[in-house]
Structures are given as C-alpha cells and as structure tokens.
Amino acid sequence: MPFLIRHADLLEAPSDALVYSTNVGLHLSGGVGAQLLERYGWGLQERLHACLEGRRLARRGDFFECHLETMPWRAVYHTVATDGFYDTTPEVVQDLLARVFRDALQRGLASIVTSALATGYGHLLYRQFLDVFASLAQAREFQAFQSVTLCVRDRYSFEEGVEYLRGSAVRAES
C-alpha cells in the first residue's frame, strides 16, 4: 500500500511533492508556510502571491503549485482547505486532496508528503482528516503512487493517528 502515516518533520521527508494548507491570502504566515518562508525567503512569497493573478483572495478548495528551483521537491502544492474564517468540511478537504493527487499523477510525480490539512489553524478535527486520508488510500486511481505519506510532527498525534487508522489501508512507519 502506498499510503503511510509517519512521525516526521514534513519539510525533511524526501518526496517529489509537498502538500500543505495555507490561508485564503496565500500568506506564508503560520505553520508549514512560515517554515517555508524562513527557509526559502520572500521570493517564494512573491511568486505565490503572483498565482492569484490579480485576485485579492483565493477560494476555499483552490490549490496552487508553486515552488522554487532551490527546493528539494519537484512540486509544492499550497492548498486552501479553509475559508477566511478557517472553516471547512471533510468533503471539501477530500475533494481538494483528490484534485491535488490527480495533478501530481499527471505531472509524473511518484511520491507525496502531506500535512493534515485544515487541522492547525483550520477547524477540521484531526480524526476527520484521518478519515479523509484513509478514504483516499482506498481509491484505485491513487495506487499508482510509490508513496503518499502523512507526516505528523507531534509524537502523541502520530500515535493517536496510528491507533485510529488501524485496520485501514494506511500503514504506519516510524
């Protein structure tokens, strides 16, 4: 099975693509986005804002592939999993991730690392995201990936996720 949950730092996990959630302004201001800004500088922020193409805000459900040549990934997917009030639903997140995965497959990417979208500042419960991830792990179309890894930085959340996903198509990797 190509779907894994792993106790790891998302930005240190090797893969062809990185997936994380950002805000409707595409501001690299918190969580993974802030870490990306710290590592890769304002050039990434400027390039990401240019993806809005004159719009002030992105919409919940949008995603933008935007990376710098100095990054270790062939693609970075900045997903907008929540609205401006950080609200979302499991259905929105599942549809968004499925579209990102399809795009990655079309680009010929073999491996993906992702964070638990919309569970940091967003109001999606961690277990709701785990349900979404487990559901996508069962989809035939995504079995073409070498791996899709949910990276969980916090040990307690990793262990909770492993227990919750027991019996699903998602395998744990320490």
Residue pairs with C-beta under 8 A, 6 or more apart in sequence:
1 137
1 143
1 169
1 170
1 171
2 137
2 142
2 143
2 145
2 146
2 147
2 148
3 133
3 134
3 136
3 137
3 142
3 147
3 148
3 149
3 150
3 169
3 170
3 171
4 147
4 148
4 149
4 150
4 170
4 171
4 172
4 173
5 133
5 149
5 150
5 152
5 158
5 161
5 162
5 165
5 170
5 171
5 172
5 173
6 13
6 149
6 150
6 151
6 152
6 158
6 172
6 173
6 174
7 151
7 152
7 153
7 155
7 158
7 174
8 149
8 151
8 152
8 153
9 151
9 153
10 18
10 20
10 32
10 113
10 114
10 115
10 151
10 153
11 18
11 32
11 35
11 36
11 39
13 113
13 149
13 151
14 72
14 111
15 73
15 111
15 112
15 113
15 147
15 149
16 73
16 74
16 75
16 104
16 109
16 110
16 111
16 112
17 73
17 74
17 75
17 76
17 77
17 104
17 109
17 111
17 112
17 113
18 71
18 73
18 75
18 76
18 77
18 112
18 113
18 114
19 77
19 79
19 97
19 100
19 112
19 113
19 114
19 115
19 117
20 31
20 32
20 33
20 77
20 78
20 79
20 114
20 115
20 117
21 31
21 32
21 79
21 80
21 81
21 82
21 115
21 117
21 118
21 120
21 122
22 28
22 32
22 33
22 48
22 78
22 79
22 80
23 29
23 30
23 33
23 80
23 82
23 84
23 86
23 121
24 57
24 58
24 59
24 60
24 80
24 82
24 83
24 84
25 56
25 57
25 58
26 48
26 49
26 51
26 52
26 58
26 64
26 78
26 80
27 33
27 45
28 34
28 36
28 37
28 44
28 45
28 48
29 37
30 120
30 121
31 115
31 120
31 121
32 115
33 78
36 44
36 76
37 44
37 45
40 68
40 70
40 71
43 68
44 66
44 67
44 68
47 66
47 68
48 64
48 66
48 78
51 64
51 66
51 78
52 58
57 84
58 64
58 80
59 80
60 80
60 81
60 82
60 83
60 88
60 92
61 80
61 81
61 92
61 95
61 96
62 79
62 80
63 77
63 78
63 79
63 80
63 96
63 99
63 100
63 103
64 77
64 78
65 75
65 76
65 77
65 78
65 103
66 76
66 78
67 73
67 74
67 75
67 76
74 107
74 109
75 104
75 107
75 109
77 100
77 103
77 104
79 96
79 97
79 100
79 117
80 96
81 88
81 92
81 93
81 96
81 117
81 118
81 122
81 124
82 88
82 118
82 121
82 122
82 123
82 124
86 118
86 121
86 122
86 123
87 122
87 123
88 118
88 122
88 123
88 124
89 124
90 124
90 128
90 129
90 131
90 132
93 117
93 118
93 124
93 128
93 129
93 132
94 132
94 135
94 136
96 117
97 114
97 117
97 132
97 133
97 136
98 136
98 139
98 142
101 112
101 136
101 141
101 142
101 145
101 148
102 141
104 112
104 145
105 141
105 142
105 144
105 145
109 145
110 145
110 146
110 147
111 145
111 146
111 147
111 148
111 149
112 145
112 147
112 148
112 149
113 149
113 150
113 151
114 148
114 149
114 150
114 151
115 150
115 151
116 126
116 129
116 130
116 133
116 150
116 152
117 124
117 129
118 124
118 129
119 125
119 126
119 128
119 129
126 157
126 160
126 161
127 164
130 161
130 164
130 165
133 150
133 165
133 170
134 165
134 168
134 169
134 170
136 142
136 148
137 148
137 168
137 169
137 170
138 169
142 148
149 173
150 161
150 170
152 158
152 161
162 172
165 172
